[in-house]
Amino acid sequence: MPTTGEKPGIGTNQCKNCGETVHPDDNSDHLPPCPKCDGTEFR
C-alpha cells in the first residue's frame, strides 16, 4: 500500500480515507497527500 512521499509509478491511487484518486503521470513522481482530505495512505 503506497503512502505519501513514495514513488508508486504511473497509475491510479485511491485514498483509503475518502476515496479520492491521485494519478501520478511519471515513474519519478512522488505521491502527494490526498488533495481532498490530506490522507496519506492509498490503495
mmCIF entry with sequence, helices, sheets and N, C-alpha, C, O atoms, coordinates in Angstrom:
data_MODEL
# 
_entry.id   MODEL 
# 
_entity.id                         1 
_entity.type                       polymer 
_entity.pdbx_number_of_molecules   1 
# 
_entity_poly.entity_id                      1 
_entity_poly.type                           'polypeptide(L)' 
_entity_poly.nstd_linkage                   no 
_entity_poly.nstd_monomer                   no 
_entity_poly.pdbx_seq_one_letter_code       MPTTGEKPGIGTNQCKNCGETVHPDDNSDHLPPCPKCDGTEFR 
_entity_poly.pdbx_seq_one_letter_code_can   MPTTGEKPGIGTNQCKNCGETVHPDDNSDHLPPCPKCDGTEFR 
_entity_poly.pdbx_strand_id                 A 
# 
loop_
_entity_poly_seq.entity_id 
_entity_poly_seq.num 
_entity_poly_seq.mon_id 
_entity_poly_seq.hetero 
1 1  MET n 
1 2  PRO n 
1 3  THR n 
1 4  THR n 
1 5  GLY n 
1 6  GLU n 
1 7  LYS n 
1 8  PRO n 
1 9  GLY n 
1 10 ILE n 
1 11 GLY n 
1 12 THR n 
1 13 ASN n 
1 14 GLN n 
1 15 CYS n 
1 16 LYS n 
1 17 ASN n 
1 18 CYS n 
1 19 GLY n 
1 20 GLU n 
1 21 THR n 
1 22 VAL n 
1 23 HIS n 
1 24 PRO n 
1 25 ASP n 
1 26 ASP n 
1 27 ASN n 
1 28 SER n 
1 29 ASP n 
1 30 HIS n 
1 31 LEU n 
1 32 PRO n 
1 33 PRO n 
1 34 CYS n 
1 35 PRO n 
1 36 LYS n 
1 37 CYS n 
1 38 ASP n 
1 39 GLY n 
1 40 THR n 
1 41 GLU n 
1 42 PHE n 
1 43 ARG n 
# 
_struct_asym.id          A 
_struct_asym.entity_id   1 
# 
_struct_sheet.id               AA1 
_struct_sheet.type             ? 
_struct_sheet.number_strands   2 
_struct_sheet.details          ? 
# 
_struct_sheet_order.sheet_id     AA1 
_struct_sheet_order.range_id_1   1 
_struct_sheet_order.range_id_2   2 
_struct_sheet_order.offset       ? 
_struct_sheet_order.sense        anti-parallel 
# 
loop_
_struct_sheet_range.sheet_id 
_struct_sheet_range.id 
_struct_sheet_range.beg_label_comp_id 
_struct_sheet_range.beg_label_asym_id 
_struct_sheet_range.beg_label_seq_id 
_struct_sheet_range.pdbx_beg_PDB_ins_code 
_struct_sheet_range.end_label_comp_id 
_struct_sheet_range.end_label_asym_id 
_struct_sheet_range.end_label_seq_id 
_struct_sheet_range.pdbx_end_PDB_ins_code 
_struct_sheet_range.beg_auth_comp_id 
_struct_sheet_range.beg_auth_asym_id 
_struct_sheet_range.beg_auth_seq_id 
_struct_sheet_range.end_auth_comp_id 
_struct_sheet_range.end_auth_asym_id 
_struct_sheet_range.end_auth_seq_id 
AA1 1 ASN A 13 ? GLN A 14 ? ASN A 13 GLN A 14 
AA1 2 THR A 21 ? VAL A 22 ? THR A 21 VAL A 22 
# 
loop_
_atom_site.group_PDB 
_atom_site.id 
_atom_site.type_symbol 
_atom_site.label_atom_id 
_atom_site.label_alt_id 
_atom_site.label_comp_id 
_atom_site.label_asym_id 
_atom_site.label_entity_id 
_atom_site.label_seq_id 
_atom_site.pdbx_PDB_ins_code 
_atom_site.Cartn_x 
_atom_site.Cartn_y 
_atom_site.Cartn_z 
_atom_site.occupancy 
_atom_site.B_iso_or_equiv 
_atom_site.pdbx_formal_charge 
_atom_site.auth_seq_id 
_atom_site.auth_comp_id 
_atom_site.auth_asym_id 
_atom_site.auth_atom_id 
_atom_site.pdbx_PDB_model_num 
ATOM 1   N N  . MET A 1 1  ? 0.844   -1.164 0.000   1.00 0.00 ? 1  MET A N  1 
ATOM 2   C CA . MET A 1 1  ? 0.000   0.000  0.000   1.00 0.00 ? 1  MET A CA 1 
ATOM 3   C C  . MET A 1 1  ? 0.900   1.241  0.000   1.00 0.00 ? 1  MET A C  1 
ATOM 4   O O  . MET A 1 1  ? 1.666   1.446  0.942   1.00 0.00 ? 1  MET A O  1 
ATOM 5   N N  . PRO A 1 2  ? 0.816   2.065  -1.042  1.00 0.00 ? 2  PRO A N  1 
ATOM 6   C CA . PRO A 1 2  ? 1.659   3.260  -1.113  1.00 0.00 ? 2  PRO A CA 1 
ATOM 7   C C  . PRO A 1 2  ? 1.223   4.336  -0.112  1.00 0.00 ? 2  PRO A C  1 
ATOM 8   O O  . PRO A 1 2  ? 0.048   4.441  0.240   1.00 0.00 ? 2  PRO A O  1 
ATOM 9   N N  . THR A 1 3  ? 2.186   5.120  0.329   1.00 0.00 ? 3  THR A N  1 
ATOM 10  C CA . THR A 1 3  ? 1.911   6.234  1.229   1.00 0.00 ? 3  THR A CA 1 
ATOM 11  C C  . THR A 1 3  ? 2.535   7.505  0.666   1.00 0.00 ? 3  THR A C  1 
ATOM 12  O O  . THR A 1 3  ? 3.379   7.449  -0.229  1.00 0.00 ? 3  THR A O  1 
ATOM 13  N N  . THR A 1 4  ? 2.116   8.644  1.193   1.00 0.00 ? 4  THR A N  1 
ATOM 14  C CA . THR A 1 4  ? 2.628   9.938  0.753   1.00 0.00 ? 4  THR A CA 1 
ATOM 15  C C  . THR A 1 4  ? 4.153   9.952  0.776   1.00 0.00 ? 4  THR A C  1 
ATOM 16  O O  . THR A 1 4  ? 4.778   9.497  1.733   1.00 0.00 ? 4  THR A O  1 
ATOM 17  N N  . GLY A 1 5  ? 4.739   10.484 -0.298  1.00 0.00 ? 5  GLY A N  1 
ATOM 18  C CA . GLY A 1 5  ? 6.186   10.599 -0.417  1.00 0.00 ? 5  GLY A CA 1 
ATOM 19  C C  . GLY A 1 5  ? 6.825   9.478  -1.215  1.00 0.00 ? 5  GLY A C  1 
ATOM 20  O O  . GLY A 1 5  ? 7.955   9.624  -1.681  1.00 0.00 ? 5  GLY A O  1 
ATOM 21  N N  . GLU A 1 6  ? 6.128   8.362  -1.383  1.00 0.00 ? 6  GLU A N  1 
ATOM 22  C CA . GLU A 1 6  ? 6.667   7.251  -2.166  1.00 0.00 ? 6  GLU A CA 1 
ATOM 23  C C  . GLU A 1 6  ? 6.496   7.522  -3.651  1.00 0.00 ? 6  GLU A C  1 
ATOM 24  O O  . GLU A 1 6  ? 5.748   8.415  -4.047  1.00 0.00 ? 6  GLU A O  1 
ATOM 25  N N  . LYS A 1 7  ? 7.194   6.746  -4.468  1.00 0.00 ? 7  LYS A N  1 
ATOM 26  C CA . LYS A 1 7  ? 7.083   6.817  -5.921  1.00 0.00 ? 7  LYS A CA 1 
ATOM 27  C C  . LYS A 1 7  ? 6.352   5.562  -6.394  1.00 0.00 ? 7  LYS A C  1 
ATOM 28  O O  . LYS A 1 7  ? 6.994   4.554  -6.691  1.00 0.00 ? 7  LYS A O  1 
ATOM 29  N N  . PRO A 1 8  ? 5.015   5.606  -6.471  1.00 0.00 ? 8  PRO A N  1 
ATOM 30  C CA . PRO A 1 8  ? 4.258   4.405  -6.817  1.00 0.00 ? 8  PRO A CA 1 
ATOM 31  C C  . PRO A 1 8  ? 4.261   4.066  -8.300  1.00 0.00 ? 8  PRO A C  1 
ATOM 32  O O  . PRO A 1 8  ? 3.799   2.992  -8.684  1.00 0.00 ? 8  PRO A O  1 
ATOM 33  N N  . GLY A 1 9  ? 4.773   4.959  -9.139  1.00 0.00 ? 9  GLY A N  1 
ATOM 34  C CA . GLY A 1 9  ? 4.749   4.730  -10.579 1.00 0.00 ? 9  GLY A CA 1 
ATOM 35  C C  . GLY A 1 9  ? 3.482   5.279  -11.202 1.00 0.00 ? 9  GLY A C  1 
ATOM 36  O O  . GLY A 1 9  ? 2.623   5.837  -10.520 1.00 0.00 ? 9  GLY A O  1 
ATOM 37  N N  . ILE A 1 10 ? 3.384   5.112  -12.501 1.00 0.00 ? 10 ILE A N  1 
ATOM 38  C CA . ILE A 1 10 ? 2.237   5.626  -13.244 1.00 0.00 ? 10 ILE A CA 1 
ATOM 39  C C  . ILE A 1 10 ? 1.003   4.802  -12.906 1.00 0.00 ? 10 ILE A C  1 
ATOM 40  O O  . ILE A 1 10 ? 1.073   3.577  -12.811 1.00 0.00 ? 10 ILE A O  1 
ATOM 41  N N  . GLY A 1 11 ? -0.132  5.480  -12.726 1.00 0.00 ? 11 GLY A N  1 
ATOM 42  C CA . GLY A 1 11 ? -1.379  4.768  -12.455 1.00 0.00 ? 11 GLY A CA 1 
ATOM 43  C C  . GLY A 1 11 ? -2.283  5.549  -11.527 1.00 0.00 ? 11 GLY A C  1 
ATOM 44  O O  . GLY A 1 11 ? -2.063  6.734  -11.275 1.00 0.00 ? 11 GLY A O  1 
ATOM 45  N N  . THR A 1 12 ? -3.299  4.878  -11.025 1.00 0.00 ? 12 THR A N  1 
ATOM 46  C CA . THR A 1 12 ? -4.288  5.499  -10.160 1.00 0.00 ? 12 THR A CA 1 
ATOM 47  C C  . THR A 1 12 ? -4.125  4.987  -8.741  1.00 0.00 ? 12 THR A C  1 
ATOM 48  O O  . THR A 1 12 ? -4.006  3.782  -8.520  1.00 0.00 ? 12 THR A O  1 
ATOM 49  N N  . ASN A 1 13 ? -4.119  5.888  -7.791  1.00 0.00 ? 13 ASN A N  1 
ATOM 50  C CA . ASN A 1 13 ? -4.037  5.549  -6.379  1.00 0.00 ? 13 ASN A CA 1 
ATOM 51  C C  . ASN A 1 13 ? -5.246  6.152  -5.687  1.00 0.00 ? 13 ASN A C  1 
ATOM 52  O O  . ASN A 1 13 ? -5.533  7.338  -5.849  1.00 0.00 ? 13 ASN A O  1 
ATOM 53  N N  . GLN A 1 14 ? -5.956  5.337  -4.915  1.00 0.00 ? 14 GLN A N  1 
ATOM 54  C CA . GLN A 1 14 ? -7.168  5.785  -4.253  1.00 0.00 ? 14 GLN A CA 1 
ATOM 55  C C  . GLN A 1 14 ? -6.913  5.958  -2.758  1.00 0.00 ? 14 GLN A C  1 
ATOM 56  O O  . GLN A 1 14 ? -6.374  5.061  -2.109  1.00 0.00 ? 14 GLN A O  1 
ATOM 57  N N  . CYS A 1 15 ? -7.301  7.109  -2.213  1.00 0.00 ? 15 CYS A N  1 
ATOM 58  C CA . CYS A 1 15 ? -7.135  7.404  -0.798  1.00 0.00 ? 15 CYS A CA 1 
ATOM 59  C C  . CYS A 1 15 ? -7.955  6.416  0.032   1.00 0.00 ? 15 CYS A C  1 
ATOM 60  O O  . CYS A 1 15 ? -9.140  6.213  -0.232  1.00 0.00 ? 15 CYS A O  1 
ATOM 61  N N  . LYS A 1 16 ? -7.325  5.804  1.031   1.00 0.00 ? 16 LYS A N  1 
ATOM 62  C CA . LYS A 1 16 ? -8.029  4.866  1.904   1.00 0.00 ? 16 LYS A CA 1 
ATOM 63  C C  . LYS A 1 16 ? -9.068  5.574  2.752   1.00 0.00 ? 16 LYS A C  1 
ATOM 64  O O  . LYS A 1 16 ? -10.066 4.966  3.138   1.00 0.00 ? 16 LYS A O  1 
ATOM 65  N N  . ASN A 1 17 ? -8.852  6.861  3.051   1.00 0.00 ? 17 ASN A N  1 
ATOM 66  C CA . ASN A 1 17 ? -9.741  7.602  3.935   1.00 0.00 ? 17 ASN A CA 1 
ATOM 67  C C  . ASN A 1 17 ? -11.020 8.073  3.239   1.00 0.00 ? 17 ASN A C  1 
ATOM 68  O O  . ASN A 1 17 ? -12.116 7.860  3.757   1.00 0.00 ? 17 ASN A O  1 
ATOM 69  N N  . CYS A 1 18 ? -10.892 8.710  2.070   1.00 0.00 ? 18 CYS A N  1 
ATOM 70  C CA . CYS A 1 18 ? -12.070 9.321  1.447   1.00 0.00 ? 18 CYS A CA 1 
ATOM 71  C C  . CYS A 1 18 ? -12.391 8.802  0.048   1.00 0.00 ? 18 CYS A C  1 
ATOM 72  O O  . CYS A 1 18 ? -13.470 9.076  -0.477  1.00 0.00 ? 18 CYS A O  1 
ATOM 73  N N  . GLY A 1 19 ? -11.465 8.051  -0.567  1.00 0.00 ? 19 GLY A N  1 
ATOM 74  C CA . GLY A 1 19 ? -11.730 7.502  -1.895  1.00 0.00 ? 19 GLY A CA 1 
ATOM 75  C C  . GLY A 1 19 ? -11.292 8.382  -3.056  1.00 0.00 ? 19 GLY A C  1 
ATOM 76  O O  . GLY A 1 19 ? -11.414 7.977  -4.212  1.00 0.00 ? 19 GLY A O  1 
ATOM 77  N N  . GLU A 1 20 ? -10.786 9.576  -2.774  1.00 0.00 ? 20 GLU A N  1 
ATOM 78  C CA . GLU A 1 20 ? -10.294 10.469 -3.836  1.00 0.00 ? 20 GLU A CA 1 
ATOM 79  C C  . GLU A 1 20 ? -9.141  9.782  -4.560  1.00 0.00 ? 20 GLU A C  1 
ATOM 80  O O  . GLU A 1 20 ? -8.363  9.054  -3.943  1.00 0.00 ? 20 GLU A O  1 
ATOM 81  N N  . THR A 1 21 ? -9.028  10.013 -5.867  1.00 0.00 ? 21 THR A N  1 
ATOM 82  C CA . THR A 1 21 ? -7.953  9.382  -6.627  1.00 0.00 ? 21 THR A CA 1 
ATOM 83  C C  . THR A 1 21 ? -6.869  10.390 -6.993  1.00 0.00 ? 21 THR A C  1 
ATOM 84  O O  . THR A 1 21 ? -7.136  11.567 -7.233  1.00 0.00 ? 21 THR A O  1 
ATOM 85  N N  . VAL A 1 22 ? -5.637  9.887  -7.027  1.00 0.00 ? 22 VAL A N  1 
ATOM 86  C CA . VAL A 1 22 ? -4.458  10.657 -7.413  1.00 0.00 ? 22 VAL A CA 1 
ATOM 87  C C  . VAL A 1 22 ? -3.814  9.881  -8.550  1.00 0.00 ? 22 VAL A C  1 
ATOM 88  O O  . VAL A 1 22 ? -3.685  8.660  -8.472  1.00 0.00 ? 22 VAL A O  1 
ATOM 89  N N  . HIS A 1 23 ? -3.408  10.582 -9.608  1.00 0.00 ? 23 HIS A N  1 
ATOM 90  C CA . HIS A 1 23 ? -2.885  9.936  -10.816 1.00 0.00 ? 23 HIS A CA 1 
ATOM 91  C C  . HIS A 1 23 ? -1.469  10.404 -11.140 1.00 0.00 ? 23 HIS A C  1 
ATOM 92  O O  . HIS A 1 23 ? -1.304  11.326 -11.938 1.00 0.00 ? 23 HIS A O  1 
ATOM 93  N N  . PRO A 1 24 ? -0.432  9.789  -10.538 1.00 0.00 ? 24 PRO A N  1 
ATOM 94  C CA . PRO A 1 24 ? 0.930   10.143 -10.952 1.00 0.00 ? 24 PRO A CA 1 
ATOM 95  C C  . PRO A 1 24 ? 1.096   9.834  -12.446 1.00 0.00 ? 24 PRO A C  1 
ATOM 96  O O  . PRO A 1 24 ? 0.654   8.784  -12.913 1.00 0.00 ? 24 PRO A O  1 
ATOM 97  N N  . ASP A 1 25 ? 1.729   10.741 -13.194 1.00 0.00 ? 25 ASP A N  1 
ATOM 98  C CA . ASP A 1 25 ? 1.862   10.527 -14.636 1.00 0.00 ? 25 ASP A CA 1 
ATOM 99  C C  . ASP A 1 25 ? 3.298   10.273 -15.069 1.00 0.00 ? 25 ASP A C  1 
ATOM 100 O O  . ASP A 1 25 ? 3.606   10.261 -16.261 1.00 0.00 ? 25 ASP A O  1 
ATOM 101 N N  . ASP A 1 26 ? 4.186   10.067 -14.077 1.00 0.00 ? 26 ASP A N  1 
ATOM 102 C CA . ASP A 1 26 ? 5.583   9.770  -14.381 1.00 0.00 ? 26 ASP A CA 1 
ATOM 103 C C  . ASP A 1 26 ? 6.114   8.841  -13.287 1.00 0.00 ? 26 ASP A C  1 
ATOM 104 O O  . ASP A 1 26 ? 5.724   8.968  -12.126 1.00 0.00 ? 26 ASP A O  1 
ATOM 105 N N  . ASN A 1 27 ? 6.990   7.920  -13.644 1.00 0.00 ? 27 ASN A N  1 
ATOM 106 C CA . ASN A 1 27 ? 7.531   6.982  -12.660 1.00 0.00 ? 27 ASN A CA 1 
ATOM 107 C C  . ASN A 1 27 ? 8.345   7.656  -11.568 1.00 0.00 ? 27 ASN A C  1 
ATOM 108 O O  . ASN A 1 27 ? 8.580   7.055  -10.520 1.00 0.00 ? 27 ASN A O  1 
ATOM 109 N N  . SER A 1 28 ? 8.782   8.894  -11.791 1.00 0.00 ? 28 SER A N  1 
ATOM 110 C CA . SER A 1 28 ? 9.592   9.587  -10.784 1.00 0.00 ? 28 SER A CA 1 
ATOM 111 C C  . SER A 1 28 ? 8.759   10.512 -9.894  1.00 0.00 ? 28 SER A C  1 
ATOM 112 O O  . SER A 1 28 ? 9.307   11.131 -8.982  1.00 0.00 ? 28 SER A O  1 
ATOM 113 N N  . ASP A 1 29 ? 7.447   10.621 -10.137 1.00 0.00 ? 29 ASP A N  1 
ATOM 114 C CA . ASP A 1 29 ? 6.589   11.485 -9.312  1.00 0.00 ? 29 ASP A CA 1 
ATOM 115 C C  . ASP A 1 29 ? 6.408   10.905 -7.911  1.00 0.00 ? 29 ASP A C  1 
ATOM 116 O O  . ASP A 1 29 ? 6.191   9.704  -7.747  1.00 0.00 ? 29 ASP A O  1 
ATOM 117 N N  . HIS A 1 30 ? 6.499   11.779 -6.902  1.00 0.00 ? 30 HIS A N  1 
ATOM 118 C CA . HIS A 1 30 ? 6.213   11.385 -5.522  1.00 0.00 ? 30 HIS A CA 1 
ATOM 119 C C  . HIS A 1 30 ? 4.709   11.509 -5.286  1.00 0.00 ? 30 HIS A C  1 
ATOM 120 O O  . HIS A 1 30 ? 4.065   12.417 -5.811  1.00 0.00 ? 30 HIS A O  1 
ATOM 121 N N  . LEU A 1 31 ? 4.164   10.609 -4.507  1.00 0.00 ? 31 LEU A N  1 
ATOM 122 C CA . LEU A 1 31 ? 2.742   10.630 -4.196  1.00 0.00 ? 31 LEU A CA 1 
ATOM 123 C C  . LEU A 1 31 ? 2.464   11.752 -3.195  1.00 0.00 ? 31 LEU A C  1 
ATOM 124 O O  . LEU A 1 31 ? 3.040   11.751 -2.106  1.00 0.00 ? 31 LEU A O  1 
ATOM 125 N N  . PRO A 1 32 ? 1.597   12.709 -3.535  1.00 0.00 ? 32 PRO A N  1 
ATOM 126 C CA . PRO A 1 32 ? 1.294   13.811 -2.621  1.00 0.00 ? 32 PRO A CA 1 
ATOM 127 C C  . PRO A 1 32 ? 0.253   13.372 -1.593  1.00 0.00 ? 32 PRO A C  1 
ATOM 128 O O  . PRO A 1 32 ? -0.343  12.305 -1.743  1.00 0.00 ? 32 PRO A O  1 
ATOM 129 N N  . PRO A 1 33 ? 0.026   14.170 -0.559  1.00 0.00 ? 33 PRO A N  1 
ATOM 130 C CA . PRO A 1 33 ? -1.108  13.888 0.328   1.00 0.00 ? 33 PRO A CA 1 
ATOM 131 C C  . PRO A 1 33 ? -2.394  14.002 -0.483  1.00 0.00 ? 33 PRO A C  1 
ATOM 132 O O  . PRO A 1 33 ? -2.424  14.676 -1.513  1.00 0.00 ? 33 PRO A O  1 
ATOM 133 N N  . CYS A 1 34 ? -3.435  13.358 -0.031  1.00 0.00 ? 34 CYS A N  1 
ATOM 134 C CA . CYS A 1 34 ? -4.723  13.432 -0.728  1.00 0.00 ? 34 CYS A CA 1 
ATOM 135 C C  . CYS A 1 34 ? -5.156  14.893 -0.846  1.00 0.00 ? 34 CYS A C  1 
ATOM 136 O O  . CYS A 1 34 ? -5.157  15.616 0.150   1.00 0.00 ? 34 CYS A O  1 
ATOM 137 N N  . PRO A 1 35 ? -5.525  15.338 -2.057  1.00 0.00 ? 35 PRO A N  1 
ATOM 138 C CA . PRO A 1 35 ? -5.929  16.735 -2.240  1.00 0.00 ? 35 PRO A CA 1 
ATOM 139 C C  . PRO A 1 35 ? -7.264  17.073 -1.570  1.00 0.00 ? 35 PRO A C  1 
ATOM 140 O O  . PRO A 1 35 ? -7.574  18.246 -1.362  1.00 0.00 ? 35 PRO A O  1 
ATOM 141 N N  . LYS A 1 36 ? -8.051  16.050 -1.235  1.00 0.00 ? 36 LYS A N  1 
ATOM 142 C CA . LYS A 1 36 ? -9.366  16.286 -0.644  1.00 0.00 ? 36 LYS A CA 1 
ATOM 143 C C  . LYS A 1 36 ? -9.339  16.271 0.892   1.00 0.00 ? 36 LYS A C  1 
ATOM 144 O O  . LYS A 1 36 ? -9.951  17.126 1.532   1.00 0.00 ? 36 LYS A O  1 
ATOM 145 N N  . CYS A 1 37 ? -8.617  15.283 1.488   1.00 0.00 ? 37 CYS A N  1 
ATOM 146 C CA . CYS A 1 37 ? -8.669  15.151 2.943   1.00 0.00 ? 37 CYS A CA 1 
ATOM 147 C C  . CYS A 1 37 ? -7.298  15.126 3.614   1.00 0.00 ? 37 CYS A C  1 
ATOM 148 O O  . CYS A 1 37 ? -7.212  14.953 4.830   1.00 0.00 ? 37 CYS A O  1 
ATOM 149 N N  . ASP A 1 38 ? -6.222  15.298 2.837   1.00 0.00 ? 38 ASP A N  1 
ATOM 150 C CA . ASP A 1 38 ? -4.848  15.239 3.332   1.00 0.00 ? 38 ASP A CA 1 
ATOM 151 C C  . ASP A 1 38 ? -4.457  13.853 3.860   1.00 0.00 ? 38 ASP A C  1 
ATOM 152 O O  . ASP A 1 38 ? -3.505  13.724 4.631   1.00 0.00 ? 38 ASP A O  1 
ATOM 153 N N  . GLY A 1 39 ? -5.193  12.824 3.443   1.00 0.00 ? 39 GLY A N  1 
ATOM 154 C CA . GLY A 1 39 ? -4.849  11.462 3.829   1.00 0.00 ? 39 GLY A CA 1 
ATOM 155 C C  . GLY A 1 39 ? -3.485  11.071 3.256   1.00 0.00 ? 39 GLY A C  1 
ATOM 156 O O  . GLY A 1 39 ? -3.025  11.660 2.277   1.00 0.00 ? 39 GLY A O  1 
ATOM 157 N N  . THR A 1 40 ? -2.846  10.079 3.868   1.00 0.00 ? 40 THR A N  1 
ATOM 158 C CA . THR A 1 40 ? -1.500  9.708  3.457   1.00 0.00 ? 40 THR A CA 1 
ATOM 159 C C  . THR A 1 40 ? -1.382  8.240  3.041   1.00 0.00 ? 40 THR A C  1 
ATOM 160 O O  . THR A 1 40 ? -0.299  7.809  2.648   1.00 0.00 ? 40 THR A O  1 
ATOM 161 N N  . GLU A 1 41 ? -2.461  7.465  3.116   1.00 0.00 ? 41 GLU A N  1 
ATOM 162 C CA . GLU A 1 41 ? -2.416  6.057  2.710   1.00 0.00 ? 41 GLU A CA 1 
ATOM 163 C C  . GLU A 1 41 ? -3.344  5.828  1.517   1.00 0.00 ? 41 GLU A C  1 
ATOM 164 O O  . GLU A 1 41 ? -4.489  6.279  1.497   1.00 0.00 ? 41 GLU A O  1 
ATOM 165 N N  . PHE A 1 42 ? -2.818  5.120  0.537   1.00 0.00 ? 42 PHE A N  1 
ATOM 166 C CA . PHE A 1 42 ? -3.541  4.890  -0.704  1.00 0.00 ? 42 PHE A CA 1 
ATOM 167 C C  . PHE A 1 42 ? -3.585  3.407  -1.022  1.00 0.00 ? 42 PHE A C  1 
ATOM 168 O O  . PHE A 1 42 ? -2.827  2.622  -0.452  1.00 0.00 ? 42 PHE A O  1 
ATOM 169 N N  . ARG A 1 43 ? -4.475  3.020  -1.935  1.00 0.00 ? 43 ARG A N  1 
ATOM 170 C CA . ARG A 1 43 ? -4.530  1.646  -2.429  1.00 0.00 ? 43 ARG A CA 1 
ATOM 171 C C  . ARG A 1 43 ? -4.591  1.670  -3.934  1.00 0.00 ? 43 ARG A C  1 
ATOM 172 O O  . ARG A 1 43 ? -4.643  0.615  -4.566  1.00 0.00 ? 43 ARG A O  1 
# 
